[in-house]
């Protein structure tokens, strides 16, 4: 499944309006913000159609995924946006993650739990809020807001950098750090970042990780950063996205793709966006001196001009 | 005292709102604590044991109050001895969980990092048998389990 979908769900009293553009969207936030009401309205509309009195406006079918037959439903569905409410414990299972992988559907999951089996983006974790009454002052207007829109406590001049990457991304920031007296450590994967930053002392630490898949870690990393005060979180889509968006690799097509990646990547092929950006960078550099490999950093990326391009595209971190 | 078991807990009620719908007692709804919690979290008024006035939905039944408030009411009044999954409660329920635990020994299951606010509190983490006193201490331990 590709693309961005605008969804409107409304009855006489409530109107929900939001857009989704990735295979996995998570809704959490305060109690009594209308999450379960949204699910109930979608369920009634699915079961009774227009005779429910509920309008669901979307270019893709919107369905509820719940109950013991969820696997059977997914096996026989494509091009559908599925919504699940928080009573469905199956969303935290490996079986569900496997079903989402390679699936031609989008998923909107209502839960406060961190779904460690699923690679969702920090950008796609939302809460719901009422943004006022709609036109006739009778209908309440519900919209989504990004829970972690303000997590960047930048700018920062870090004394230490922690990367999620173990290979190219780590090698790049290690080399930049060595030149500027900044230590750099690889966490060896996103699930190790929390324990690593928990053990840090008073030095300012900047964590650099792939925003496209850091969603499950975000709760504890954000709370840890808030508590400690010396932890700074920088989550671009991925290291490869940083290179692509820096302008180092020329091409109008790259800019077009980066402006709306959702129109170019298929959820069946890419479980999360950072894998798409890696494939894109490998493809666009394969015949050049900047030939990219995730496993080992091409030293050309450390040449002064190239490095400068990449570093200048990083907003909020001062390396020297 | 609030006791928290972090992470998966097989014997806990995973979705307390469903349990509430099938087990609540009318008299729980008109208790002063329930009236206050429904007013604070749901911005709704208890009219009678069978009727709630919601500013958005209009007159609604008790079954239509939020899952968070249903779980708080269970924590306060259910005497079955069951442990409820408090991860169906948003952060706007946290102060009420602490308040309920001031009056009784309350054990809950948490599967996410609930924000208990910037003040001091006392929570016993059952996984490690440690008592934490603020969010920094809580996150430091809970982050390993949820």
Boltz contact constraints between the chains, C-beta under 6 A:
constraints:
  - contact:
      token1: [A, 29]
      token2: [B, 90]
      max_distance: 6.0
  - contact:
      token1: [A, 30]
      token2: [B, 90]
      max_distance: 6.0
  - contact:
      token1: [A, 30]
      token2: [B, 92]
      max_distance: 6.0
  - contact:
      token1: [A, 31]
      token2: [B, 41]
      max_distance: 6.0
  - contact:
      token1: [A, 31]
      token2: [B, 66]
      max_distance: 6.0
  - contact:
      token1: [A, 31]
      token2: [B, 68]
      max_distance: 6.0
  - contact:
      token1: [A, 31]
      token2: [B, 89]
      max_distance: 6.0
  - contact:
      token1: [A, 31]
      token2: [B, 90]
      max_distance: 6.0
  - contact:
      token1: [A, 31]
      token2: [B, 92]
      max_distance: 6.0
  - contact:
      token1: [A, 31]
      token2: [B, 93]
      max_distance: 6.0
  - contact:
      token1: [A, 32]
      token2: [B, 41]
      max_distance: 6.0
  - contact:
      token1: [A, 32]
      token2: [B, 42]
      max_distance: 6.0
  - contact:
      token1: [A, 32]
      token2: [B, 66]
      max_distance: 6.0
  - contact:
      token1: [A, 86]
      token2: [B, 88]
      max_distance: 6.0
  - contact:
      token1: [A, 87]
      token2: [B, 15]
      max_distance: 6.0
  - contact:
      token1: [A, 89]
      token2: [B, 14]
      max_distance: 6.0
  - contact:
      token1: [A, 112]
      token2: [B, 87]
      max_distance: 6.0
  - contact:
      token1: [A, 112]
      token2: [B, 112]
      max_distance: 6.0
  - contact:
      token1: [A, 113]
      token2: [B, 87]
      max_distance: 6.0
  - contact:
      token1: [A, 113]
      token2: [B, 111]
      max_distance: 6.0
  - contact:
      token1: [A, 113]
      token2: [B, 112]
      max_distance: 6.0
  - contact:
      token1: [A, 140]
      token2: [B, 56]
      max_distance: 6.0
  - contact:
      token1: [A, 194]
      token2: [B, 143]
      max_distance: 6.0
  - contact:
      token1: [A, 219]
      token2: [B, 113]
      max_distance: 6.0
  - contact:
      token1: [A, 220]
      token2: [B, 113]
      max_distance: 6.0
  - contact:
      token1: [A, 220]
      token2: [B, 143]
      max_distance: 6.0
  - contact:
      token1: [A, 223]
      token2: [B, 113]
      max_distance: 6.0
  - contact:
      token1: [A, 223]
      token2: [B, 139]
      max_distance: 6.0
  - contact:
      token1: [A, 224]
      token2: [B, 139]
      max_distance: 6.0
  - contact:
      token1: [A, 227]
      token2: [B, 135]
      max_distance: 6.0
  - contact:
      token1: [A, 227]
      token2: [B, 136]
      max_distance: 6.0
  - contact:
      token1: [A, 227]
      token2: [B, 139]
      max_distance: 6.0
